[in-house]
Amino acid sequence: MKILVINCGSSSIKYQLFDMERTAALASGLVERIGEAEGRITHHRLTGAHPRTVTLDAPIADHHAGLTRMADLIMDPEVGVIAAPVELAAIGHRVVHGGERFSASTIIDDEVIDAIQALSPFAPLHNPPNLAGIRVARKLFPRAVQVAVFDTAYHQTLPAAAYRYAIPTEFYEEHGIRVYGFHGTSHHYVARLAARHLDIPFNHFNAITLHLGNGASMAAVENGRSVDTSMGFTPLAGLIMGTRSGDLDPAVVYFMGTRLGFSFEEIDRILNKESGLLGLCGVNDLRDIERRREAGDAAATLALDMYAYRIKKYIGAYIAALGRVDALVFTAGVGENSLLVRELVCTGLDLLGVTLDAEKNATAARGQLSEIQAADSRVKVLVAPTNEELEIANQTLAVVRKT
């Protein structure tokens, strides 16, 4: 059974094709700069005696053109991995926002498309391109089962005490303003991976998962279920991120508007695209920030200290909420690759049962699940490679098998 995973952004398309009988990736690729004067497609054939990579530079007018090029490549006689569309059993689509309507992955029909469209105001930068990919894929691969896998679904197990805001009830009941959480596919994947590694049944596994990348979030996992998460109504809340502010006194927005004269659109741009690490020290790539910190740059040092401090505060809160924690699980680009961030985050958590082994932290193999806690640490500390595409494929397969 072959499953294609599609992740459509506003100007890009990521894709990966899996053979689920072997749990093997056959091909992957990225379509970039959709709608710009010059686009690019990078396609990797990952199977066969001679894996190949091809790069094509040409204008890509829209998502239909991008997905058509993708379809041509995965069926190309030289670099493709299937001969015809009929070989695809299903297509799993990443959809960012499922609201309260979707607590699990689901087969896409016209009603589901309408529901995703209705949720677009909650994720205006994400749901519309997700929908564009769905509509095109249904035309290109009409016999494949189309499945929506929602970033928010894993967090639909949050209790009301965790997902409600302390504002008048009608804002929740009439407008759906509540915590939804994001990165759910990644949190779910690494939590299950860690439980399997530690030989703990997932329905008895308690963990704090840390998805740290340019966008970053944490989740408190109790008995395999998400019971709290740092992102909120939008992906702006919670941790300090590459360009996003994270948690902020709401009165700051009022002050920026009434006293400083910024429009709502300007404030939204500042908090989402000009804040976080970028706002603090001028760059948002953590590798650059670490190099500048090493050179004694005060702004970079402060930015990284604030970044780690915010994560540490959430760890303390989630330990209090969970009571028992089997593991901290670091994942995503920063979580998997920055030994300095892991060190800064874990330093001083000994009284909470978290003690890092410096040597294990420094030698953790990239791309592999590693334990980096000290021998006397009561809580395991893991570095786990996330694979959101594989998780989408797995959830798509589960939905197909139920039909």
C-alpha positions as CSV (number, residue, x, y, z in Angstrom):
1,M,0.0,0.0,0.0
2,K,1.5,3.3,-1.1
3,I,0.5,6.6,0.6
4,L,1.4,10.1,-0.5
5,V,1.7,12.8,2.2
6,I,1.1,16.4,1.1
7,N,1.8,19.5,3.2
8,C,0.7,22.7,1.3
9,G,1.9,26.0,2.6
10,S,1.0,29.4,1.2
11,S,3.9,29.3,-1.3
12,S,5.3,25.8,-1.0
13,I,4.4,22.1,-1.1
14,K,6.2,19.4,0.8
15,Y,5.5,15.8,-0.1
16,Q,6.7,12.3,0.7
17,L,5.6,9.0,-0.7
18,F,5.6,5.9,1.5
19,D,5.4,2.2,1.0
20,M,3.5,1.3,4.1
21,E,4.1,-2.4,3.8
22,R,7.8,-1.7,4.5
23,T,7.3,1.6,6.3
24,A,9.8,3.0,3.8
25,A,9.9,6.4,2.2
26,L,10.2,6.0,-1.6
27,A,10.3,9.7,-2.6
28,S,10.2,13.2,-1.2
29,G,10.3,16.7,-2.5
30,L,9.7,20.4,-2.0
31,V,8.0,22.8,-4.4
32,E,9.0,26.4,-3.5
33,R,8.2,30.0,-4.5
34,I,4.8,29.3,-5.8
35,G,3.4,32.3,-7.5
36,E,6.8,34.1,-7.8
37,A,8.7,34.9,-11.0
38,E,11.0,31.9,-10.5
39,G,10.0,28.7,-8.7
40,R,11.9,25.6,-7.8
41,I,11.1,21.9,-7.4
42,T,13.5,19.6,-5.7
43,H,12.6,15.9,-6.0
44,H,14.4,12.9,-4.3
45,R,13.9,9.3,-5.4
46,L,14.9,7.5,-2.2
47,T,14.6,3.9,-3.4
48,G,16.4,1.7,-5.9
49,A,20.0,0.9,-6.5
50,H,20.8,4.5,-7.4
51,P,18.7,7.1,-5.5
52,R,18.5,10.4,-7.4
53,T,17.8,14.0,-6.8
54,V,16.6,16.4,-9.5
55,T,16.1,20.1,-9.3
56,L,13.9,22.1,-11.7
57,D,13.8,25.9,-11.9
58,A,10.7,27.3,-13.6
59,P,7.8,29.5,-12.8
60,I,5.0,27.7,-10.7
61,A,1.8,29.7,-11.1
62,D,-0.2,28.1,-8.4
63,H,-0.8,25.0,-6.3
64,H,-2.4,23.2,-9.2
65,A,0.7,23.7,-11.3
66,G,3.0,22.7,-8.4
67,L,1.1,19.5,-7.6
68,T,0.9,18.7,-11.3
69,R,4.7,18.9,-11.5
70,M,4.9,16.8,-8.4
71,A,2.7,14.1,-9.9
72,D,4.8,14.1,-13.1
73,L,7.9,13.5,-11.0
74,I,6.7,10.7,-8.9
75,M,5.5,8.9,-12.0
76,D,8.5,9.8,-14.2
77,P,10.2,6.7,-15.8
78,E,13.6,7.8,-14.6
79,V,13.1,9.4,-11.2
80,G,9.6,8.3,-10.3
81,V,8.5,5.5,-8.0
82,I,5.0,4.7,-9.3
83,A,3.8,4.1,-12.9
84,A,0.3,5.4,-12.6
85,P,-2.0,7.3,-10.2
86,V,-4.0,4.1,-9.5
87,E,-1.0,2.8,-7.5
88,L,-1.7,5.4,-4.7
89,A,-4.0,3.9,-2.2
90,A,-4.4,7.1,-0.2
91,I,-3.2,10.7,0.2
92,G,-2.7,12.2,3.7
93,H,-3.1,15.9,3.8
94,R,-1.7,18.0,6.7
95,V,-4.4,20.5,7.8
96,V,-3.4,22.9,10.5
97,H,-6.7,23.8,12.1
98,G,-9.5,21.3,12.8
99,G,-11.2,23.3,15.6
100,E,-13.4,21.3,17.9
101,R,-15.0,19.6,14.9
102,F,-12.2,17.2,14.3
103,S,-10.5,15.2,17.1
104,A,-9.1,12.6,14.7
105,S,-8.0,12.2,11.1
106,T,-10.9,11.8,8.7
107,I,-11.8,10.9,5.1
108,I,-12.3,14.0,3.1
109,D,-15.6,14.6,1.4
110,D,-17.4,17.8,0.4
111,E,-18.8,18.2,4.0
112,V,-15.3,18.0,5.5
113,I,-14.0,20.5,2.9
114,D,-16.7,22.9,3.9
115,A,-15.8,22.5,7.5
116,I,-12.1,23.2,6.9
117,Q,-13.1,26.2,4.9
118,A,-15.3,27.5,7.8
119,L,-12.3,27.1,10.1
120,S,-10.0,29.2,7.9
121,P,-10.5,32.4,10.0
122,F,-8.7,30.6,12.8
123,A,-5.7,29.8,10.6
124,P,-5.8,32.2,7.6
125,L,-2.3,31.5,6.5
126,H,-2.6,27.8,6.7
127,N,-6.0,26.3,6.1
128,P,-6.6,28.0,2.6
129,P,-3.4,26.5,1.1
130,N,-4.2,23.2,2.8
131,L,-7.5,23.3,1.1
132,A,-6.0,24.2,-2.3
133,G,-3.8,21.0,-2.1
134,I,-6.8,18.9,-1.2
135,R,-8.9,20.2,-4.1
136,V,-6.1,19.7,-6.7
137,A,-5.1,16.2,-5.3
138,R,-8.7,15.0,-5.6
139,K,-8.6,15.9,-9.3
140,L,-5.1,14.5,-10.0
141,F,-5.7,11.2,-8.0
142,P,-9.5,10.6,-8.1
143,R,-9.2,7.0,-7.0
144,A,-7.0,7.6,-4.0
145,V,-8.7,7.9,-0.6
146,Q,-8.1,11.5,0.6
147,V,-7.5,11.9,4.4
148,A,-7.2,15.0,6.5
149,V,-4.8,14.9,9.4
150,F,-5.1,17.8,11.7
151,D,-2.4,19.6,13.7
152,T,-4.9,20.4,16.4
153,A,-6.5,16.9,16.7
154,Y,-4.1,15.4,19.3
155,H,-4.9,18.4,21.7
156,Q,-8.6,17.8,21.6
157,T,-8.2,15.7,24.8
158,L,-7.3,18.8,26.8
159,P,-9.7,19.3,29.8
160,A,-11.8,22.4,29.9
161,A,-9.7,23.7,32.8
162,A,-6.7,23.8,30.4
163,Y,-8.4,24.9,27.2
164,R,-10.7,27.7,28.4
165,Y,-9.7,31.3,28.7
166,A,-11.0,33.4,31.6
167,I,-13.0,35.7,29.5
168,P,-16.8,36.0,29.2
169,T,-18.3,32.6,28.3
170,E,-20.0,33.8,25.1
171,F,-16.6,34.3,23.5
172,Y,-16.1,30.6,23.7
173,E,-19.6,29.5,23.1
174,E,-20.4,31.8,20.2
175,H,-16.9,32.4,18.6
176,G,-14.9,29.3,19.6
177,I,-12.1,31.3,21.4
178,R,-10.2,28.7,23.4
179,V,-6.8,26.9,23.4
180,Y,-6.5,24.6,20.4
181,G,-2.7,23.9,20.4
182,F,-0.6,22.9,17.4
183,H,2.2,20.6,16.3
184,G,0.0,17.8,17.5
185,T,1.2,15.4,14.9
186,S,4.8,15.8,16.1
187,H,3.9,15.7,19.8
188,H,1.9,12.5,19.3
189,Y,4.6,10.8,17.2
190,V,7.5,11.5,19.6
191,A,5.5,10.6,22.7
192,R,4.6,7.2,21.2
193,L,8.2,6.7,20.1
194,A,9.5,7.5,23.6
195,A,7.0,5.2,25.3
196,R,7.9,2.4,23.0
197,H,11.6,3.0,23.6
198,L,11.1,3.0,27.4
199,D,8.8,-0.1,27.2
200,I,6.0,1.8,28.9
201,P,2.4,1.2,27.6
202,F,1.4,4.4,25.9
203,N,-1.9,4.6,27.9
204,H,0.3,4.7,31.1
205,F,3.0,7.1,29.7
206,N,3.5,10.5,31.2
207,A,5.8,12.9,29.4
208,I,6.6,16.5,28.5
209,T,7.3,16.8,24.8
210,L,9.3,19.8,23.5
211,H,8.9,20.5,19.8
212,L,11.6,23.2,19.4
213,G,12.1,24.7,16.0
214,N,11.5,28.1,14.4
215,G,8.0,27.5,15.7
216,A,8.0,25.9,19.1
217,S,5.5,24.3,21.5
218,M,5.4,22.0,24.4
219,A,2.8,19.4,25.5
220,A,2.0,17.7,28.8
221,V,1.1,14.1,28.0
222,E,-0.8,12.1,30.6
223,N,-1.5,8.4,30.0
224,G,-0.8,9.0,26.3
225,R,-3.2,11.9,26.0
226,S,-2.4,15.6,25.6
227,V,-3.7,17.4,28.7
228,D,-2.0,20.8,28.2
229,T,0.0,22.6,25.5
230,S,1.8,25.9,25.2
231,M,0.3,27.3,22.0
232,G,-3.2,28.6,22.3
233,F,-5.9,30.0,20.1
234,T,-3.2,30.6,17.6
235,P,0.4,29.4,17.2
236,L,1.6,32.8,18.7
237,A,1.2,31.8,22.3
238,G,3.6,30.0,24.6
239,L,7.3,29.8,24.0
240,I,9.7,32.4,22.6
241,M,10.1,31.4,18.9
242,G,12.2,32.4,15.9
243,T,10.0,35.4,15.0
244,R,7.0,35.0,17.4
245,S,6.8,36.7,20.8
246,G,5.1,33.8,22.7
247,D,3.3,34.7,25.9
248,L,2.6,38.4,26.3
249,D,0.5,40.5,28.6
250,P,-2.6,41.3,26.5
251,A,-2.5,44.9,27.7
252,V,0.7,45.3,25.6
253,V,-1.4,45.0,22.5
254,Y,-3.8,47.7,23.8
255,F,-0.9,50.0,24.6
256,M,0.7,49.4,21.2
257,G,-2.6,50.4,19.5
258,T,-3.8,53.3,21.7
259,R,-0.6,54.9,22.8
260,L,1.9,54.0,20.0
261,G,-0.6,54.2,17.1
262,F,-0.1,50.8,15.5
263,S,-2.9,49.2,13.6
264,F,-4.1,45.7,14.4
265,E,-2.5,44.5,11.2
266,E,0.8,46.1,12.2
267,I,0.7,44.6,15.7
268,D,-0.1,41.2,14.2
269,R,2.9,41.5,11.9
270,I,5.2,42.7,14.7
271,L,4.2,39.9,17.1
272,N,4.3,37.1,14.5
273,K,7.1,38.1,12.2
274,E,9.4,40.6,14.0
275,S,9.5,39.4,17.5
276,G,10.9,36.4,19.3
277,L,14.6,35.7,18.8
278,L,14.6,38.0,15.8
279,G,13.3,40.9,17.8
280,L,15.7,40.4,20.7
281,C,18.9,40.1,18.8
282,G,18.3,40.7,15.1
283,V,18.5,37.0,13.8
284,N,16.2,34.0,14.3
285,D,18.5,31.2,13.3
286,L,19.6,29.6,16.5
287,R,22.9,28.5,15.0
288,D,23.8,32.1,14.4
289,I,22.7,33.1,17.9
290,E,24.8,30.4,19.5
291,R,27.9,31.5,17.5
292,R,27.3,35.1,18.6
293,R,26.8,34.1,22.2
294,E,30.1,32.2,22.1
295,A,31.8,35.4,20.8
296,G,30.4,37.3,23.8
297,D,27.5,39.1,22.1
298,A,25.2,40.4,24.9
299,A,22.0,40.6,22.8
300,A,22.4,37.0,21.6
301,T,23.2,35.8,25.2
302,L,20.1,37.5,26.5
303,A,17.9,36.1,23.7
304,L,19.1,32.5,24.4
305,D,18.8,32.9,28.1
306,M,15.2,34.1,27.7
307,Y,14.4,31.3,25.2
308,A,15.6,28.6,27.7
309,Y,14.1,30.3,30.7
310,R,10.6,30.3,29.1
311,I,10.9,26.6,28.3
312,K,12.1,25.8,31.8
313,K,9.1,27.6,33.3
314,Y,6.7,25.5,31.2
315,I,8.5,22.3,32.3
316,G,8.0,23.3,36.0
317,A,4.3,24.0,35.3
318,Y,3.8,20.7,33.5
319,I,5.6,18.7,36.1
320,A,3.2,20.2,38.7
321,A,0.2,19.4,36.4
322,L,1.2,15.8,35.7
323,G,2.6,14.8,39.1
324,R,4.6,11.9,37.6
325,V,6.8,12.4,34.6
326,D,8.5,9.5,32.9
327,A,10.4,11.5,30.3
328,L,11.3,14.9,28.8
329,V,11.4,14.5,25.0
330,F,13.3,17.0,22.9
331,T,12.5,17.1,19.2
332,A,12.4,19.2,16.0
333,G,15.3,21.2,14.5
334,V,16.5,23.0,17.7
335,G,15.5,20.2,20.2
336,E,17.3,17.6,18.2
337,N,20.4,19.5,17.2
338,S,21.2,22.1,19.9
339,L,23.0,20.5,22.8
340,L,23.4,24.1,24.3
341,V,19.7,24.6,24.4
342,R,19.1,21.2,26.1
343,E,21.8,22.1,28.6
344,L,20.4,25.5,29.4
345,V,16.9,24.1,29.7
346,C,17.8,21.2,32.0
347,T,20.3,23.0,34.3
348,G,18.8,23.6,37.7
349,L,16.0,21.0,37.4
350,D,17.7,18.5,39.7
351,L,15.1,19.1,42.4
352,L,12.4,18.2,39.9
353,G,14.1,14.9,39.1
354,V,15.8,16.0,35.9
355,T,19.6,15.7,35.7
356,L,21.5,15.9,32.4
357,D,24.6,13.9,31.6
358,A,26.9,16.4,29.8
359,E,28.8,13.9,27.8
360,K,25.7,12.0,26.7
361,N,24.1,15.3,25.7
362,A,27.2,16.3,23.7
363,T,27.5,13.0,21.9
364,A,23.8,12.3,21.2
365,A,23.6,10.9,17.6
366,R,21.6,13.0,15.2
367,G,18.7,11.3,13.7
368,Q,18.5,8.6,16.4
369,L,16.6,8.4,19.6
370,S,19.1,8.9,22.5
371,E,18.9,9.0,26.3
372,I,20.9,11.9,27.7
373,Q,20.0,11.9,31.4
374,A,22.5,11.2,34.2
375,A,22.4,7.8,36.0
376,D,20.7,9.3,39.0
377,S,18.0,11.3,37.1
378,R,14.5,10.2,38.1
379,V,13.1,11.5,34.8
380,K,14.5,10.2,31.5
381,V,15.7,12.9,29.1
382,L,15.4,11.9,25.4
383,V,16.3,13.3,22.1
384,A,13.9,11.9,19.6
385,P,13.8,12.6,15.8
386,T,10.3,13.6,14.8
387,N,8.7,12.5,11.5
388,E,5.5,14.3,11.0
389,E,5.2,12.9,7.4
390,L,5.4,9.3,8.6
391,E,2.9,10.1,11.4
392,I,0.5,11.5,8.8
393,A,1.0,8.4,6.7
394,N,0.3,6.1,9.7
395,Q,-2.8,8.0,10.6
396,T,-4.0,7.9,7.0
397,L,-3.4,4.2,6.9
398,A,-5.4,3.7,10.1
399,V,-8.3,5.6,8.6
400,V,-8.2,3.7,5.3
401,R,-8.2,0.4,7.2
402,K,-11.3,1.4,9.1
403,T,-13.3,2.0,5.9
